[in-house]
Amino acid sequence: MNDNGLRETVVRAFAERFGAPPAFVARAPGRVNLIGEHTDYSGGFVLPMAIDRAVWIALRPRADSRVSVASLDFGETGEFDLGRLESAGGGWLEYVRGMAWALGDELALRGWEGVASGDVPKGAGLSSSAALELAAARAFAAVSGIDWDARRMALLAQRAENGWVGVRCGIMDQMISAAGEAGHALLIDCRSLETRPVPLPPGTAVVVMDTGTRRGLVDSEYNERRRATEVAAERLGVPALRDVDVATLESRAAELDPVTLRRARHVVGENERTLAAAAALERGDAAEVGRLVDLSHASLRDDFQVSRRELDAIVELAQAHPACFGARMTGAGFGGCAVALVERSAADDFARKVGDAYRAAVGLEPRVYVCAAAPGASIEEVR
Protein backbone atom coordinates (compact mmCIF):
# COMPACT_ATOMS: atom_id res chain seq x y z
CA MET A 1 0.00 0.00 0.00
CA ASN A 2 1.34 3.45 -0.84
CA ASP A 3 1.66 6.31 1.63
CA ASN A 4 -1.63 7.94 0.60
CA GLY A 5 -3.39 4.61 1.00
CA LEU A 6 -2.11 4.14 4.54
CA ARG A 7 -2.96 7.70 5.46
CA GLU A 8 -6.52 7.20 4.30
CA THR A 9 -6.71 3.86 6.13
CA VAL A 10 -5.85 5.36 9.54
CA VAL A 11 -8.06 8.42 8.96
CA ARG A 12 -11.03 6.22 8.02
CA ALA A 13 -10.42 3.84 10.93
CA PHE A 14 -10.23 6.79 13.32
CA ALA A 15 -13.55 8.19 12.10
CA GLU A 16 -15.20 4.78 12.44
CA ARG A 17 -13.82 4.32 15.95
CA PHE A 18 -14.46 7.80 17.35
CA GLY A 19 -17.30 9.09 15.20
CA ALA A 20 -15.37 12.15 14.03
CA PRO A 21 -12.32 12.91 11.91
CA PRO A 22 -8.89 13.15 13.58
CA ALA A 23 -7.30 16.49 14.40
CA PHE A 24 -3.86 15.42 13.15
CA VAL A 25 -2.11 12.77 11.10
CA ALA A 26 1.47 11.98 12.11
CA ARG A 27 3.88 10.08 9.90
CA ALA A 28 7.46 8.83 10.32
CA PRO A 29 9.45 6.74 7.83
CA GLY A 30 11.54 3.64 8.12
CA ARG A 31 15.03 3.72 6.69
CA VAL A 32 17.62 1.77 4.79
CA ASN A 33 21.30 2.33 5.40
CA LEU A 34 23.24 2.58 2.14
CA ILE A 35 26.64 2.23 3.85
CA GLY A 36 28.12 2.81 7.29
CA GLU A 37 27.15 -0.24 9.35
CA HIS A 38 28.12 -0.74 13.01
CA THR A 39 29.87 2.63 12.99
CA ASP A 40 27.28 4.75 14.80
CA TYR A 41 28.07 3.58 18.32
CA SER A 42 31.75 4.35 17.68
CA GLY A 43 30.90 7.97 16.91
CA GLY A 44 31.44 7.35 13.21
CA PHE A 45 29.70 8.08 9.93
CA VAL A 46 26.56 6.57 8.42
CA LEU A 47 24.72 7.18 5.14
CA PRO A 48 21.07 6.14 5.48
CA MET A 49 18.01 7.31 3.61
CA ALA A 50 14.43 7.49 4.78
CA ILE A 51 12.21 5.25 2.66
CA ASP A 52 8.67 5.57 1.37
CA ARG A 53 7.40 3.10 3.98
CA ALA A 54 6.21 4.60 7.21
CA VAL A 55 4.18 4.46 10.41
CA TRP A 56 1.04 6.62 10.39
CA ILE A 57 -1.05 7.77 13.36
CA ALA A 58 -4.41 9.55 13.05
CA LEU A 59 -5.10 11.24 16.39
CA ARG A 60 -6.80 13.92 18.43
CA PRO A 61 -5.96 15.45 21.82
CA ARG A 62 -7.70 14.35 25.00
CA ALA A 63 -8.68 16.54 27.93
CA ASP A 64 -6.91 14.22 30.40
CA SER A 65 -3.49 12.57 30.72
CA ARG A 66 -4.35 9.26 29.10
CA VAL A 67 -2.90 7.97 25.83
CA SER A 68 -4.91 5.38 23.88
CA VAL A 69 -3.63 3.91 20.61
CA ALA A 70 -5.40 1.32 18.48
CA SER A 71 -2.94 -0.61 16.31
CA LEU A 72 -4.49 -1.89 13.10
CA ASP A 73 -1.41 -4.05 12.47
CA PHE A 74 -1.58 -5.88 15.80
CA GLY A 75 -5.37 -5.79 16.19
CA GLU A 76 -5.25 -4.39 19.70
CA THR A 77 -5.54 -1.18 21.66
CA GLY A 78 -2.92 -0.04 24.15
CA GLU A 79 -3.50 2.56 26.86
CA PHE A 80 -1.50 4.23 29.61
CA ASP A 81 -1.56 7.30 31.85
CA LEU A 82 1.16 9.92 31.48
CA GLY A 83 1.18 10.38 35.26
CA ARG A 84 1.82 6.70 35.98
CA LEU A 85 4.28 5.32 33.44
CA GLU A 86 5.19 1.71 34.07
CA SER A 87 6.72 -0.77 31.65
CA ALA A 88 4.49 -3.64 30.59
CA GLY A 89 7.54 -5.74 29.68
CA GLY A 90 7.50 -5.54 25.89
CA GLY A 91 5.42 -5.12 22.76
CA TRP A 92 4.77 -2.29 20.33
CA LEU A 93 3.20 0.03 22.92
CA GLU A 94 6.50 0.25 24.82
CA TYR A 95 7.91 2.43 22.03
CA VAL A 96 5.04 4.90 22.48
CA ARG A 97 5.26 4.72 26.26
CA GLY A 98 9.04 5.12 26.05
CA MET A 99 8.62 8.32 24.05
CA ALA A 100 6.24 9.65 26.71
CA TRP A 101 8.86 8.84 29.35
CA ALA A 102 11.71 10.50 27.44
CA LEU A 103 9.69 13.58 26.45
CA GLY A 104 7.99 13.96 29.82
CA ASP A 105 11.28 14.41 31.63
CA GLU A 106 11.75 17.70 29.79
CA LEU A 107 8.36 18.81 28.49
CA ALA A 108 4.72 19.06 29.60
CA LEU A 109 2.69 16.46 27.74
CA ARG A 110 -1.01 16.14 26.99
CA GLY A 111 -2.92 12.93 26.39
CA TRP A 112 -4.24 11.82 23.01
CA GLU A 113 -6.08 9.00 21.31
CA GLY A 114 -5.39 7.60 17.90
CA VAL A 115 -5.23 4.82 15.36
CA ALA A 116 -1.88 3.59 14.02
CA SER A 117 -0.74 1.50 11.08
CA GLY A 118 2.45 1.10 9.09
CA ASP A 119 4.10 -0.72 6.22
CA VAL A 120 7.70 -0.79 7.48
CA PRO A 121 8.47 -4.53 7.71
CA LYS A 122 9.04 -5.52 11.33
CA GLY A 123 12.31 -7.15 12.35
CA ALA A 124 13.81 -6.67 8.88
CA GLY A 125 16.42 -4.07 9.77
CA LEU A 126 14.42 -1.16 8.31
CA SER A 127 13.79 0.54 11.66
CA SER A 128 10.09 0.03 12.21
CA SER A 129 10.71 0.79 15.91
CA ALA A 130 12.31 4.18 15.20
CA ALA A 131 9.44 5.01 12.83
CA LEU A 132 6.92 4.29 15.59
CA GLU A 133 8.95 6.34 18.09
CA LEU A 134 9.14 9.38 15.81
CA ALA A 135 5.49 9.15 14.76
CA ALA A 136 4.59 9.08 18.46
CA ALA A 137 6.93 12.03 19.08
CA ARG A 138 5.16 13.99 16.33
CA ALA A 139 1.81 13.13 17.94
CA PHE A 140 2.91 14.26 21.41
CA ALA A 141 4.43 17.46 20.00
CA ALA A 142 1.25 18.30 18.05
CA VAL A 143 -1.20 17.89 20.93
CA SER A 144 1.14 19.44 23.52
CA GLY A 145 2.18 22.54 21.55
CA ILE A 146 5.85 21.55 21.42
CA ASP A 147 8.04 23.06 18.70
CA TRP A 148 9.58 20.38 16.51
CA ASP A 149 13.37 20.10 16.50
CA ALA A 150 14.41 17.02 14.52
CA ARG A 151 17.79 16.58 16.20
CA ARG A 152 16.40 16.99 19.72
CA MET A 153 13.54 14.61 19.01
CA ALA A 154 15.92 12.03 17.56
CA LEU A 155 18.03 12.16 20.72
CA LEU A 156 14.95 11.77 22.90
CA ALA A 157 13.78 8.83 20.79
CA GLN A 158 17.19 7.21 21.16
CA ARG A 159 16.93 7.77 24.90
CA ALA A 160 13.54 6.05 24.87
CA GLU A 161 14.95 3.01 23.07
CA ASN A 162 18.09 2.85 25.24
CA GLY A 163 16.57 3.68 28.61
CA TRP A 164 12.99 2.40 28.36
CA VAL A 165 12.93 -0.36 25.75
CA GLY A 166 16.45 -1.49 26.69
CA VAL A 167 18.09 -1.64 23.24
CA ARG A 168 21.59 -0.09 23.08
CA CYS A 169 21.11 1.39 19.62
CA GLY A 170 23.09 4.28 18.21
CA ILE A 171 21.53 7.49 16.91
CA MET A 172 21.26 6.62 13.20
CA ASP A 173 17.76 5.15 13.04
CA GLN A 174 16.06 7.92 14.98
CA MET A 175 18.04 10.67 13.24
CA ILE A 176 17.16 9.61 9.69
CA SER A 177 13.50 9.02 10.58
CA ALA A 178 13.36 12.51 12.10
CA ALA A 179 15.44 14.43 9.57
CA GLY A 180 15.37 12.58 6.22
CA GLU A 181 15.06 14.56 2.98
CA ALA A 182 13.19 13.55 -0.16
CA GLY A 183 15.47 12.41 -2.98
CA HIS A 184 18.53 12.32 -0.73
CA ALA A 185 20.50 10.11 1.56
CA LEU A 186 21.76 11.77 4.73
CA LEU A 187 25.40 11.69 5.78
CA ILE A 188 25.31 11.70 9.59
CA ASP A 189 28.28 12.36 11.83
CA CYS A 190 27.20 10.29 14.83
CA ARG A 191 29.49 12.21 17.18
CA SER A 192 28.50 15.81 16.37
CA LEU A 193 25.10 14.92 14.87
CA GLU A 194 25.90 17.18 11.95
CA THR A 195 24.05 16.07 8.82
CA ARG A 196 24.51 16.67 5.12
CA PRO A 197 21.92 15.72 2.50
CA VAL A 198 23.51 13.79 -0.36
CA PRO A 199 21.60 13.39 -3.65
CA LEU A 200 21.18 10.00 -5.23
CA PRO A 201 22.83 9.81 -8.67
CA PRO A 202 20.50 10.52 -11.60
CA GLY A 203 19.08 7.40 -13.18
CA THR A 204 19.56 5.18 -10.12
CA ALA A 205 17.20 3.46 -7.72
CA VAL A 206 17.64 1.89 -4.30
CA VAL A 207 16.23 -1.61 -3.94
CA VAL A 208 15.66 -3.29 -0.57
CA MET A 209 15.75 -7.09 -0.57
CA ASP A 210 14.16 -8.79 2.45
CA THR A 211 15.61 -12.30 2.77
CA GLY A 212 12.69 -13.57 4.83
CA THR A 213 15.04 -14.26 7.74
CA ARG A 214 15.06 -12.50 11.10
CA ARG A 215 17.76 -11.95 13.67
CA GLY A 216 16.30 -14.09 16.43
CA LEU A 217 18.08 -14.35 19.77
CA VAL A 218 21.43 -12.78 18.94
CA ASP A 219 21.65 -9.96 21.48
CA SER A 220 24.80 -11.53 22.93
CA GLU A 221 26.41 -11.55 19.48
CA TYR A 222 25.56 -7.88 18.94
CA ASN A 223 26.88 -6.95 22.36
CA GLU A 224 30.10 -8.89 21.71
CA ARG A 225 30.69 -6.92 18.51
CA ARG A 226 30.06 -3.64 20.27
CA ARG A 227 32.30 -4.56 23.19
CA ALA A 228 35.11 -5.55 20.81
CA THR A 229 35.07 -2.09 19.25
CA GLU A 230 35.26 -0.54 22.71
CA VAL A 231 38.17 -2.80 23.69
CA ALA A 232 40.01 -1.88 20.48
CA ALA A 233 39.59 1.82 21.18
CA GLU A 234 40.82 1.38 24.76
CA ARG A 235 43.93 -0.51 23.65
CA LEU A 236 44.70 2.07 20.97
CA GLY A 237 44.24 4.90 23.45
CA VAL A 238 41.45 6.75 21.65
CA PRO A 239 37.90 7.70 22.72
CA ALA A 240 36.38 5.62 19.91
CA LEU A 241 37.38 3.89 16.67
CA ARG A 242 36.14 6.99 14.89
CA ASP A 243 39.51 8.47 15.88
CA VAL A 244 41.63 5.84 14.07
CA ASP A 245 42.42 5.65 10.34
CA VAL A 246 43.21 2.50 8.37
CA ALA A 247 46.95 3.18 8.17
CA THR A 248 47.25 3.68 11.93
CA LEU A 249 45.25 0.55 12.68
CA GLU A 250 47.41 -1.61 10.44
CA SER A 251 50.62 -0.18 11.91
CA ARG A 252 49.42 -1.07 15.42
CA ALA A 253 47.72 -4.36 14.57
CA ALA A 254 50.04 -6.35 16.85
CA GLU A 255 48.49 -4.60 19.88
CA LEU A 256 45.15 -6.33 19.27
CA ASP A 257 44.16 -9.98 19.38
CA PRO A 258 43.03 -11.41 16.00
CA VAL A 259 39.28 -11.18 16.67
CA THR A 260 39.40 -7.65 18.06
CA LEU A 261 41.56 -6.61 15.12
CA ARG A 262 39.01 -7.92 12.63
CA ARG A 263 36.18 -6.09 14.38
CA ALA A 264 38.20 -2.86 14.45
CA ARG A 265 39.29 -3.25 10.83
CA HIS A 266 35.65 -3.29 9.76
CA VAL A 267 34.65 -0.17 11.72
CA VAL A 268 37.71 1.86 10.73
CA GLY A 269 37.46 0.86 7.07
CA GLU A 270 33.70 1.38 7.03
CA ASN A 271 34.06 4.97 8.20
CA GLU A 272 36.46 5.69 5.34
CA ARG A 273 34.19 3.91 2.85
CA THR A 274 31.17 5.89 4.04
CA LEU A 275 32.85 9.25 3.56
CA ALA A 276 34.13 8.15 0.16
CA ALA A 277 30.64 6.95 -0.84
CA ALA A 278 29.08 10.30 0.13
CA ALA A 279 31.64 12.11 -2.04
CA ALA A 280 30.96 9.73 -4.93
CA LEU A 281 27.21 10.28 -4.63
CA GLU A 282 27.71 14.03 -4.73
CA ARG A 283 29.61 13.79 -8.00
CA GLY A 284 27.09 11.29 -9.43
CA ASP A 285 29.55 8.38 -9.59
CA ALA A 286 27.22 5.42 -9.12
CA ALA A 287 29.90 2.90 -10.13
CA GLU A 288 32.23 4.03 -7.33
CA VAL A 289 29.38 3.97 -4.82
CA GLY A 290 28.63 0.42 -5.90
CA ARG A 291 32.25 -0.64 -5.50
CA LEU A 292 32.33 0.72 -1.95
CA VAL A 293 29.00 -0.92 -1.11
CA ASP A 294 30.37 -4.29 -2.29
CA LEU A 295 33.46 -3.81 -0.11
CA SER A 296 31.22 -3.00 2.84
CA HIS A 297 29.43 -6.33 2.51
CA ALA A 298 32.69 -8.26 2.31
CA SER A 299 33.89 -6.52 5.47
CA LEU A 300 30.64 -7.20 7.35
CA ARG A 301 30.79 -10.84 6.26
CA ASP A 302 34.48 -11.55 6.89
CA ASP A 303 35.72 -9.09 9.54
CA PHE A 304 32.64 -8.19 11.56
CA GLN A 305 31.00 -11.57 10.88
CA VAL A 306 27.38 -10.45 11.10
CA SER A 307 26.12 -11.81 7.79
CA ARG A 308 24.56 -15.22 7.19
CA ARG A 309 24.06 -17.63 4.31
CA GLU A 310 20.81 -16.11 3.06
CA LEU A 311 22.14 -12.55 3.14
CA ASP A 312 25.28 -13.59 1.27
CA ALA A 313 23.16 -15.44 -1.30
CA ILE A 314 20.86 -12.51 -2.10
CA VAL A 315 23.79 -10.08 -2.23
CA GLU A 316 25.68 -12.32 -4.68
CA LEU A 317 22.59 -12.70 -6.86
CA ALA A 318 22.08 -8.93 -6.84
CA GLN A 319 25.71 -8.26 -7.72
CA ALA A 320 25.43 -10.65 -10.67
CA HIS A 321 22.60 -8.67 -12.29
CA PRO A 322 23.92 -6.35 -15.05
CA ALA A 323 21.91 -3.35 -13.75
CA CYS A 324 23.42 -3.56 -10.26
CA PHE A 325 26.15 -1.12 -9.24
CA GLY A 326 26.64 -2.73 -5.83
CA ALA A 327 24.86 -4.57 -3.03
CA ARG A 328 25.36 -5.44 0.62
CA MET A 329 23.56 -6.56 3.76
CA THR A 330 22.04 -3.67 5.69
CA GLY A 331 21.10 -3.32 9.33
CA ALA A 332 22.62 -5.00 12.37
CA GLY A 333 22.97 -8.33 10.58
CA PHE A 334 22.25 -11.99 11.38
CA GLY A 335 19.17 -11.77 9.14
CA GLY A 336 16.84 -9.23 7.58
CA CYS A 337 17.57 -7.19 4.49
CA ALA A 338 20.14 -6.34 1.87
CA VAL A 339 20.27 -3.17 -0.23
CA ALA A 340 21.33 -2.56 -3.83
CA LEU A 341 21.98 0.52 -5.96
CA VAL A 342 20.72 -0.20 -9.48
CA GLU A 343 19.89 1.46 -12.78
CA ARG A 344 16.42 2.92 -12.38
CA SER A 345 15.30 1.84 -15.86
CA ALA A 346 15.98 -1.80 -14.97
CA ALA A 347 14.88 -1.74 -11.32
CA ASP A 348 11.70 -3.76 -11.88
CA ASP A 349 13.55 -6.38 -13.90
CA PHE A 350 16.24 -6.51 -11.20
CA ALA A 351 13.67 -6.99 -8.45
CA ARG A 352 11.87 -9.76 -10.30
CA LYS A 353 14.94 -11.71 -11.38
CA VAL A 354 16.79 -11.47 -8.08
CA GLY A 355 13.65 -12.51 -6.24
CA ASP A 356 13.10 -15.50 -8.52
CA ALA A 357 16.74 -16.58 -8.31
CA TYR A 358 16.80 -16.29 -4.51
CA ARG A 359 13.59 -18.28 -4.17
CA ALA A 360 15.07 -21.04 -6.33
CA ALA A 361 18.46 -21.05 -4.60
CA VAL A 362 17.43 -20.71 -0.95
CA GLY A 363 13.82 -21.87 -0.82
CA LEU A 364 12.58 -18.80 1.06
CA GLU A 365 10.13 -16.18 -0.15
CA PRO A 366 11.88 -12.80 -0.49
CA ARG A 367 10.21 -9.42 -0.57
CA VAL A 368 11.92 -6.96 -2.88
CA TYR A 369 11.04 -3.26 -2.79
CA VAL A 370 12.10 -0.49 -5.15
CA CYS A 371 12.31 2.44 -2.71
CA ALA A 372 12.26 6.21 -3.02
CA ALA A 373 14.09 8.53 -0.62
CA ALA A 374 11.38 10.10 1.56
CA PRO A 375 11.23 13.10 3.89
CA GLY A 376 11.51 12.68 7.66
CA ALA A 377 8.76 12.69 10.26
CA SER A 378 5.84 15.02 9.56
CA ILE A 379 2.55 16.20 11.03
CA GLU A 380 -0.56 17.27 9.15
CA GLU A 381 -3.43 19.16 10.67
CA VAL A 382 -6.75 17.77 9.42
CA ARG A 383 -9.24 20.49 8.60
URMO-V245140 format. One line per field, one symbol per residue. ss: DSSP state (H for helix, E for strand, - for the rest). psi: psi as a letter, one per 20 degrees, with the letter a starting at -180 (. if undefined). burial: 1 if it has 9 or more other C-alpha atoms within 8 Angstrom, else 0. A space follows every 10 residues. Layout:
ss=???
psi=???
burial=???
This chain:
ss=--HHHHHHHH HHHHHHHH-- ---EEEEEEE EEEEE----H HH--EEEEEE EEEEEEEEEE E----EEEEE E----EEEEE E--------- --HHHHHHHH HHHH------ -EEEEEEE-- -------HHH HHHHHHHHHH HHHH-----H HHHHHHHHHH HHHHH----- -HHHHHHHH- ---EEEEEE- ----EEEEE- ---EEEEEEE --------HH HHHHHHHHHH HHHHHH---- HHH--HHHHH H-HHH--HHH HHHHHHHHHH HHHHHHHHHH HH---HHHHH HHHHHHHHHH HH------HH HHHHHHHHHH ---EEEEEEE ------EEEE EEEHHHHHHH HHHHHHHHHH HH----EEEE E-E----EEE E--
psi=prghghghgh gghghhgijq qrhqoqqpqa qpogqmpkih ijkbqqmrqq rlprpqoprq qriajqpppp ohhikrpqqr phimopqjjr rhhhhghhhg gghihhqpqq rrqrpqqrko ppjjkjlhgh ggghghghgg ggijkpppog gghghhhggg hghghkplqa igghghhhjq ppjqroopoi gijqqopoqq qqjrqpppoo ijqqhbmkhh gghggghhhg gggghikqhr ihjprggggh hkhiiqrggh ggghhggghh ghhghhgghh ghjknhghgg ghgghgghgh ghghljargh ghghghhghi piiphqqrqq ahajrcqrqq prphhjgggg gghggghggh hhjqorpppo qqorraqrpp pp.
burial=0010011001 1111100000 1111111111 1111111011 1111111111 1111111111 1100111111 1100000101 1100100000 0001111111 1111000011 1111111101 0111111101 1111111111 1111010001 1011111111 1101100000 1111111111 1111111111 0000001111 1001111111 1111100000 0100110111 1111100101 1101110010 0100010001 1111111111 1111111101 1101110111 1111011111 1011011101 1111111110 1011111111 1111111111 1110011001 1101101110 0000111101 1111111110 000
